[in-house]
Amino acid sequence: MINNKMKKILYTLCLMAAPLFFQACDNLDLSPIDYSGSENFWQNEAQVNSFMLGLHNHLRSQFVADAFKLGETRGETLKKGTNSCGSSSSYSNLIANEISESNPQTSNWNGFYGKLLQVNHMIEQLEGACTFLDDNSRNYYKGIAYGLRSYYYFWLYRTYGGVPLELTVKVTNGSISAPDLYLKRATAEATLQQIKDDVEASLTAFGQTNKTTPSYYFWSKSASLMLKAEIYLWSAKVKTDDPETPHTPGGVADLNIAKSALSEVIGKYSLESDFSKLFKEEGKGNNNEVILALYLDKDEYVNRNHFRTFFYHMNFAGNNQVDADGNDITDPLDLKGEGLLYNEWSESFVTSFDKKDLRRAATFYEYYSKGDGTPDNPGGKHGCAMLKYFGQNVDGTHYFDPDIILYRYADAILMMAEIENGLGGDCAKYINDIRQRAYGANYDAAVTYANGTYAENELAILKERDKEFVGEGKRWFDLLRMHDANKGPLVFSVEAAYLQGDETGAILDKATESYRVLWPIERSLMSNDPELEQTVNYPTATDSAK
């Protein structure tokens, strides 16, 4: 396990490595770059290692907020309208699934191509240069680089469908004309195949080295195995539309590939006995469940504003709040005014947790407005703070420094449940492994899951994932991947929704909003690159003019 000294070294190295990277912008975040200094860079393994650290720093900058934005906001577990402290959500359009070509809620492919440029640069150096590296070291770095490229493109694919596949660094050594940078979107099938090829290249390289990552703060073979399982589970179940070559679900064949990948992870890790420890300071770098995480140091204020949005703000005391027992509260988490509360989970979602489920108290601090009622006297307005993002108080100062967990063993267990369900096997044992940890001493026959129909199992797995991975960027993609009885996405199922107020429908209406399973790109992106077309089936400005 990683100790505090090593954490500090990691933090310092990431900051040192960051300046090695080059600014990029325009259509695919690819613009002419001055690489003159690079002739003095790729000269020894220490420099390669520094570049690798920089790639992890880029990964961290991409996902501190974006995993929540792309993977969580649209899943309708967040409160709509005014929150418990009187503020409005910073993602109100996404929470309402109101996205369009003129209002896509993200821009420039969400910044992924700037990160991919650097990964491509490392791959090119590892494949065609860096002669000072022995095969053992070369394969170690290749395992990381190909894994990261597959990971980034998998996020792009699940978000946009077929996307431009930029696999080389075109913009080296001086200027280049804009048309040389134009790149049309690959088909859905070609994009997914590239993702599969890259994760396989990663695993092949890791299999040819005896070097291992020093901690779960670095990409590893286990991370690539988790990614491969996730890719093939998606490939097995999700149809991705495309005007040329859509992806048709691969079914049993892909499920078996996913199962084989997970078989190399199952048993290698274990569930942390205390769920809350995963998200506390004493659990950082010190548990057997996390497979890949992004480390945040308490002095990195760059992350402060994102995490502040999940906690009550400084006017909390003036709102006359009480705790679940009706006791007056002012600053129960000792945040010292650091909260902003622009994002809050809905009462319907929070209260879907059984009170005996220990994850509820470990995930949320709940409170109610005074005077309107308490839990024993219904009517009080429900509010909550997100404890996974809490961080720590040190010497009278609050720091938002939680690890951002990308993969952990609970995900492997629940993916295996989903795979077994798809293969007609018994998924209950995997669900119950998670529930036993979730309920602890409260676990009994009443909360033990019994295997049901395919649709019943699928919904049960989704609901278990909902409770297990709150805030970890999973919910939206789970809704797109998991099925109802007709093998349709649960995003169109009322049973999968946590209805708020007088709502009665599914998250998306299948008849009128099915195109919104993917995201649009902005008009300016297409204007700057005539090769680009809008995401399939999206209404466009041209359509509106007809």
N, C-alpha and C positions, 0 to 999 in steps of 0.2 A: 504493500500500500504506500501511497505517497505521503510524505510527512510535510510539516509546515515549511521547513527549510526548502524542500524541493518545490513546493508551491510558489514560494517567492522567486526561486530561480526561473520557473516556468513563466511567471508573470513578467519578470525583467527581460527574459529572452524574447518573448512575444513583442514587447515594446521596442526592443532593439531591432527585431527583424522587420517590423512594419515599414520603416523607411526604405527597405530594399525594393519595394514595389512601385509600380509606375501608374500614374493617373491615366484613366481611360474614360472615354465618353462617347457620345453620338449613338448611332443606331443600335449596335450590339455592344456598347461600351468598348468599341474597338476603334481607336484613332491612331494616327502616326505617333510613334514613341521613339524617343532618343535612347537607343541602347548602347551608346558609346561607352558608358561606364561598365557594361556587362562583360567586356573583354577582360576586365580585371577581377571579375567575380567568380566564375565557375572554375576555380583553380584547385580546390581541395575539399575534403569531405566536411570540414567545419562550415564552409560556406553553403554547401548543399543542405546541411542540417539546419542552418539558419533560415534558408529559404523555406524549408519544410515547416519550421516553426511559424514563419510568416503566413503560410497557407492556413495553418490552424487559427491564427489571429484573424484572418479574413473570414474563416468559417464562423468564428465567434461573432464578428461584427454583422454577418449576414443573418444570424439566427437569434440574437438576443431578443429582438422584437418580432422578426418576420415569421418565426415558427408560430407565434401566437396569431399574427395577422392572417397568414395564409391557411393555417391549419385549425384555427379555433373560432374566429369571429363569426363565420357564416353558419356555424352549427346550431344557432338559436338556443344556446344555454346562457347567454348573457342578457342582462336586463335591458329592456327597450324603454326609450323615453327618459324621464328624469330618475336619477338614482336616489339612494337613501339620504344623501347629503345635499340634494338639490342641484347637482351638476348633470350635464348631458354627456352621453358617451362620446369618446373620441373616434369611435368606429360605427357610428349610428347607421350609415348607409350599408356597410357590410353586414351588420347585425340584421338589418331588414332585407338583405340580399338584393339591394338596389344598385346594380352595376350595369354599365352600358358602354358603348364605344365612346360616347362623349363624357362619361363619368366612370372610368374603369377602376378607380380607387387604388391604382398602383401605376407605375410608369416604368418604361425602359426595361421591360422584362424583370421588374423588381430588383434590378441591379445584379443579376446572376452572371451576366457575361463578363463583367469586369473581373470577377473572381475566377471564372473559367479561363480567361486569358492567361492568368498567372499559373494555373494548373497545367494548361497546355504547354506553357513555356518550360515548366519543370519536366514534363514528360518528354519534350523534344530533347532537352539536355541529357536526360537519363538514357534515352534510346540512341542518340547519335553522338554524344560527346562524353564528358566526364570520364575520360580514360583512366584517371587516377583511382576510380572506385573499383573494388573487387566485386565479383558477381554477387557475393553475399549481401554487401551493402547496397549495391544497385537494386537488387530485387526488393529489399526492404523499402526503399524509397519509392520504387515503382508501385508496390502494393498500396502505399498510402495515396499516391497521386492518382492512380486509376480508380481507387475507391472514392476519392473526393469528386472526381469528374462524374462518375456514375451517380453519386449522391445528388450533386447539383442538377444534373439533367433529369433525374427522377422527380425532383421537386418541380422543375419546369414542365415536365410531361403531365404530371397530375394536375398542374395548375392551368396550363394552356393547351394541352394536347400535343400535336406535332409542332416542333419548333425548329429554328435554324440550328443546324449542327455545325458549329465551328470547332474543329479539332486540331487546327494548326495556328501558329502565330504568323499572321500575314504582315503585321505592321512593324517589321524590324528594319533598322538601318535606313533612316531617312524618311522622306515623304512618300506617299502613295495616293493615287487618285481615288476619289470617293467611290466610283463604280466598282473598283476592285474589292470594296468592302461590302457591296450588296450581297445578300444571301437570303434566298427564299426559305420558307419553312419546309422542313422535311415532312414526309407523311407520318402519320401516327405510328404505323408499323415500323418504319425505318428508325424513328426516334427511340421507340422502345427496344428495338434490336440493338441499337448502339449502347443503350444503358445496360443491357444484358451482357454485351461484349466487354464493356469496361469493367463491370463487377467481376466477370470471369477472369479478365486479365489481372485484376487486383489479387484474386485468390490464388491464381497460378504463381504470381510473383511471391506472395507470402509463403507459398508452399515450397519455394526454392531458397529460402533464407532461414537461418536459425536466430536472427535478430528478433527481439520482441519489444513492443512498446513499453516504456517504463511505468506507465500508469494509464488509467482510462481517460485521461485528458488528451490522448493522442489516438488518431485513427489506427485501427488494428485489424488483424484477421477476423476476430470476432465481430467487429463492426461491419466488415464486408459480408460476413455470413448473415448477419441480421438484415442488412440491406438486400442481399440476394433473396432471402425468404420473403421480404416485403415486396420486392419487385415481381417475383413470380406469383405471389398471392394476388397481387393486383392484376397481373397478366392473365391469371386463371379466371378472374371474375368480372373484369370491367371492360365493357365495349367503349372504345374511343372513336368517335366519328371523325371522318376525314373525307374531303371531296375526291381524293384519289385512292388511297389505300388505308382504310380504317383498321383498327386492331379489333379482331374478333376474339373473345375470351377463349383461352386455351384449355380450360376445364381441368380434368383429372391429371393430365400429363404435367401441366404447370404446378398443380397442387403437390404432386409427388416430388418435383424439384425443390419446391419451397420446404417441404417436410425434410428432405435430405439435408438441406442447408442447416435447418434448425437442429437436426440430430447431432450436429457437431457443437452446438451451444448448450443444449439441454444437458444438465448434470455438471456442466463446467462452472456454472455460477449458482447462486442460491438467493432466495428471497430474504431480504433484511427482516429480522423478526419484528422490529419496530418500524412501521410504515413512516411515521413522522421523522425518524432519524435521517431518512434519505434527503430531507430538505432542510436540515439543521446544520449548524456549523460543525458539530462533532461528527457528522456523517460525511463531510466533504473529503473525498479521497480516501475514505476509510469505511468501506462496506463491500460486500461480495455481490451486490445486485447490479450496480451500474456498469454498463458495458462501454458507453461513450458519453462523455459530458464535456461542457465548456466551462472552464474555470474563470471565476470573477474574483478579483481582489477587492477588499473593502475600500481601498483608496481610489478605485476607478470610478470617478463621478460621472463618467460618460454614460453609465447604465442607470443612473439614479432616476431620471425622469420617467423612463418606461415603467419601472417597478412601482414608483410612487402612485401610478394611476389605478392601482388595485387596493388602495388603503384610504380610509376616511381622512378628510382634510381638517384643517385647523379649526374650523367652525363646528366641529363635531359636538362639543359640549353644549353649544348654544342650541342644538337641535333637540335637546332633552331626550337623550337615548338611555335605554335600559338594557341590561344583559338578558339572557334567556330565563333567568330567575326573577326578573323584575327589579333588579338592583340598579340604582343610578350609576352611570359610568361617564367618565370624561375622556381620558386617554388610556384605555385598558391595555393597549399594546405598547405604551410608552414610545410612541412614534415622534413625539416632540414637534408636531406640526409638519412632518415630512410627507404626509399623504396628500393626494390630489383627487382620488376617486373619480376617474373618468371612465372606468370599466368595472362592472360589478356583475356577479353571477345572479341569475334570476331566482326568485323564491321557489318557483315550481321545480327548478333543477336542484337546488340545495336541499329542499325538503323531500326530494325523491330518494335521498339517502335514508336508510333505516337509522334510527337514533342509536341502535346498538352497533352499527358499523363504525369502527374506530376511525375510518378515513374521513368521516364527516367533520369531526372536531380537529383532526390533523390538517385538514384542507381549508376549512373556513372558520373564522371567528364571526359568530352571528350576534346580531343585536336587533333591537326593535325601537320604534319611536314611542316615546312616553306619552301617556294621556289617551292614545288611541286604543290601547290594549296591550296585552302581553301574550305569550304562547298559551297561558292558561285562560286568557280572556281575549279571544281572537279579535283582530282589528288593527293591531299595531303594524306599522309599515316595516317590513323585513329588510335588513341590510346585512352585508357581510364584507369581510376583508379576506384576501387570498393569502393564506399562511405559507404556501409553498414558496412564495416570493418574498417572505418576510426579511431574510437577512439576519442581522444581529445588532444588538446595542452594545457599544464598547465605550466605557468611560464617559457616559452621558451623551454620546452621539449615536444616532441610528445610521446604519450602513445597509444599503440594498446590494447584497453580494451573493445571491444564491447561485449555485451551479445551474446551468441550463442543461438538463439531461436529454440527450438525443435517443439513446437506446438503453433499456434496462431489462433485466431478466423477466420481469412480469410481462413485458411485451412479447417475449419469446413464448411464454406459457400460453398467453391468450391468442397469439397467432397460431400456435399448435392446436388450440381448441377449434379455431375457425377452419383450419385445414382438415382436421378429423371430421368436423361436421360436413365439409364438402365431399369428403371421401366416404361418408356414410358410417363413420366410426363413432366411438363414444367420446363426446367432448366434455361431459360432465366432470370428469376427474380433474381436468385442467381448470375449469371454472371454480371448482371447490378448493383447489390449491390456493387460488387467489382469495377466495372468501375466508378460508381458515385464517390467513394472515390478517385479513380485513376485520374480522370479528373477534379474533383472539379468544379470550375466555368466554365470550358471548356466543361462540360458534356452537350450533346444535343442529338437530335434525330439521328444525323449522326453517333454517336458512341454507340448508344443503340443497344443491341443485340436482334434479333428476333429469336424465336425458329425455328430450321430447322430439317433436318433429323438426325437420330441417329449419323451417321458418321460426319456430319457437326457440330453437337453439341459437339461431343467428341473432335474434333480438336479445336474448339473454346475454350473449357474448358482447354485443354492442353496449348494453346497459352496464355490464361489468367494466368494460373499457372506459365508458363515460366517467365512472366513479374513480377508477384507478388512475387515469391520465389527465385529470383536470388541469388545464393550462399548459399541457406538454405538446400541443400542436398536433393532436391525433384526430379529434372529433369529426372535422369536416371530411377528411379523407376516409374515415371509417364509414360515414354515411354514404359516400359514393361507391365504396367497395362492397359493402355488406348487403345481403339480399332479403327480399320478402319471399313469400311462398311462390311467386311467379318468377323468381330470379331477377327481379327488378331492384334498382338501388333503393335503400331505405331512406334516402333523402326525399323520396316521394311518398313516404309512409307516415300517416298520422301517428301510428304507434311509436315511432322513433322520435317524435317531437316532444318537447317539454312546453306545453301550451301555456301562454301567458294571457291573463285577462279574459277577454271573450273570444280568443282565437279558437278556431275549429279545424283548420286545415294542416296539411303537411308543410314542411319547410319550403319546398318548391312545388309548384303545381305542374304536374307532368304534361298537361295539355298545352300550357302556355309558357312555361319557363324551363323546359328541359335543356335548352341550349346553355343555361346558366350553370350547369355543372362544371363548365370551364370558364375561364376569365377572358375578357376581351383585351385587346391591345389598343393603345390610344391612337387617334388619327395622325398625330404628328409623327409617330414612328413610321407609319405607312407613307406619309408624305416625304419623309427623308430617305426612304428606301423603296423604290418602285417594285422590288421583287416581293415585298411582304404583302400578305393578304390577311384580312380579319379572321379571327377565330371562327371556325365552322359554325354556321347557322345563326350567328349574331346579326341582328339588324344593323345596317350601316347607314352612313349619311347618304350614300347612293340609293339605298332602298327607300329611305324617307322621301327622297326627291321624286320618286317615280309616281 
